[in-house]
Amino acid sequence: MSRWLRALAVCGLLVPAGATAVNEQWFAGLRGGIAVTGQDYDNDGNVWQGHVGRTFGEQYALELELTVDEYDYGIDFGLEHYAIGINHLTINREPLWDPYFLIGVGAIHYEAPESSPLSGGTDAMFNLGIGGQWELVLPGRAFLRADLRIRYDLNDTRQPGQNGFGDALITIGLVIPLGR
């Protein structure tokens, strides 16, 4: 009997390291959208985000996210942000979609246009948002993800887009599960 147990243990070691339970998997995605910085709710710039993450059970996920945006305010202003953050998602699984709550922290670097008195700097940032994910390709091979969040950074240089208030980021894109 112990010979069979040893054989099963060896077989367990031979399972690929990437194999995980159905509800725990790696994923990657890209999203694009707009940034809104003021109370006039205009499209102040373009936002591009890429992320890689891992789910932990049915309800939680953790992701590393890279963000690039450029605020032009309709006048080719040229304020650019580069950010890296870690986001925690709490997911509420539903039959037709997966709504989620997002909270995250990270660092954001800005590069101001040449006409600005300040050329750039790096500050801490915080994300708080909601979103949803819908299955596009069955069974679970590709998902559409939409996200609305407030990104607050600690930059208070009083330059346009750098006033210590949060920016609303509205994005939509694709998520691909890895290792399927």
C-alpha positions in Angstrom: 0.0 0.0 0.0 2.8 2.5 0.8 4.2 1.8 -2.7 1.0 3.2 -4.2 1.1 6.3 -1.9 4.7 7.0 -3.0 3.7 6.6 -6.7 0.8 9.1 -6.2 3.1 11.5 -4.4 5.6 11.3 -7.3 2.8 11.9 -9.8 1.7 15.0 -7.8 5.3 16.4 -8.1 5.1 15.9 -11.9 2.0 18.1 -12.3 3.2 21.3 -14.0 3.9 24.2 -11.7 1.4 26.4 -13.7 -1.5 24.1 -13.0 -3.9 25.5 -10.5 -7.5 25.1 -9.3 -10.1 26.5 -11.7 -10.8 29.5 -9.5 -7.2 30.4 -9.0 -5.4 31.5 -12.1 -3.1 34.1 -13.6 -4.5 36.7 -16.0 -3.3 39.6 -18.1 -5.0 42.5 -19.9 -4.9 45.8 -21.6 -7.4 48.7 -21.3 -7.8 52.1 -22.8 -9.9 55.1 -21.9 -10.2 58.7 -20.8 -9.3 60.8 -17.9 -11.5 63.5 -16.4 -9.8 66.0 -14.1 -12.4 68.7 -13.4 -16.0 69.3 -12.6 -16.8 70.0 -16.3 -16.6 66.2 -17.0 -14.7 66.7 -20.3 -12.3 64.2 -21.7 -9.0 65.7 -20.6 -6.7 63.0 -21.9 -6.1 59.4 -22.9 -5.3 56.6 -20.5 -3.7 53.2 -21.3 -3.3 50.5 -18.7 -1.8 47.0 -18.7 -2.0 44.6 -15.9 -1.0 41.1 -14.8 -2.6 39.4 -11.8 -3.7 36.4 -10.0 -7.1 35.3 -8.5 -7.3 33.9 -5.0 -10.4 31.8 -4.8 -13.6 33.0 -6.4 -13.8 36.4 -4.6 -10.3 38.0 -4.6 -7.6 39.1 -7.0 -4.4 41.0 -6.8 -2.9 42.7 -9.9 0.2 44.7 -10.8 -0.8 47.6 -13.1 1.1 49.9 -15.3 -0.6 53.1 -16.5 0.4 55.7 -19.0 -1.7 58.8 -19.7 -1.4 62.2 -21.4 -3.6 65.1 -20.5 -4.0 67.6 -23.3 -7.1 69.5 -22.1 -8.1 69.9 -25.7 -5.1 72.3 -26.3 -2.2 69.8 -26.7 -1.0 70.7 -23.2 1.2 67.6 -22.9 1.1 66.6 -19.2 2.2 62.9 -19.0 1.9 60.4 -16.1 3.6 57.0 -15.7 2.3 54.9 -12.8 2.8 51.5 -11.3 0.4 50.2 -8.7 -0.8 47.1 -6.9 -4.6 46.7 -6.9 -6.8 44.4 -4.7 -10.1 43.4 -6.3 -13.1 42.0 -4.4 -15.2 40.2 -6.9 -18.9 39.4 -6.6 -19.5 36.5 -9.0 -22.8 36.7 -10.8 -24.2 34.5 -13.6 -23.8 37.0 -16.5 -21.0 39.2 -15.2 -18.5 39.7 -12.4 -18.8 43.2 -10.7 -15.9 44.2 -8.5 -14.6 46.8 -6.1 -11.0 47.9 -6.5 -8.5 49.5 -4.1 -4.9 50.1 -4.8 -1.6 51.9 -4.0 1.4 52.8 -6.1 3.7 55.5 -7.4 3.0 58.0 -10.1 5.6 60.1 -12.1 4.6 63.1 -14.0 6.4 65.0 -16.8 5.2 68.5 -17.4 5.4 70.3 -20.7 8.3 72.6 -21.3 6.2 75.7 -20.7 5.5 74.6 -17.1 7.6 76.0 -14.2 8.1 72.4 -13.0 9.5 69.6 -15.2 8.4 66.5 -13.3 8.2 64.6 -10.1 7.1 61.4 -8.4 4.5 60.9 -5.7 2.4 58.2 -4.0 -1.0 57.5 -5.5 -4.2 55.6 -4.4 -6.9 54.0 -6.5 -10.5 53.4 -5.5 -13.0 52.1 -8.1 -15.7 49.8 -9.3 -16.0 47.8 -12.5 -17.2 44.7 -14.2 -16.1 41.8 -16.3 -18.1 39.9 -19.0 -17.1 36.7 -20.7 -16.5 37.3 -24.4 -15.1 33.9 -25.6 -16.5 30.8 -24.0 -15.4 28.9 -21.9 -13.6 31.7 -20.0 -10.9 32.3 -22.7 -11.4 36.1 -23.0 -13.2 38.8 -21.0 -14.3 42.4 -21.5 -13.5 44.5 -18.5 -14.8 48.0 -17.8 -13.5 50.1 -15.0 -14.3 53.5 -13.3 -12.0 54.7 -10.6 -10.7 57.7 -8.8 -6.9 58.0 -8.8 -5.7 60.3 -6.1 -2.0 61.4 -6.0 -0.2 63.4 -3.4 1.1 66.0 -6.0 0.0 69.4 -5.1 2.1 71.7 -7.3 -0.9 73.8 -8.3 -0.1 73.1 -12.0 -3.0 72.1 -14.3 -3.8 68.5 -13.5 -1.5 68.6 -10.5 -3.8 70.2 -7.9 -3.9 67.5 -5.2 -7.4 66.3 -6.3 -8.3 62.9 -7.8 -8.7 62.2 -11.5 -11.5 60.0 -12.7 -10.2 57.2 -15.1 -12.8 55.4 -17.3 -11.3 52.4 -19.2 -12.5 49.4 -21.2 -10.4 46.5 -22.5 -9.6 42.8 -22.6 -8.5 40.3 -20.0 -7.0 36.9 -21.0 -6.6 34.1 -18.4 -3.1 32.6 -18.6 -2.3 28.9 -18.4 -5.6 27.6 -19.7 
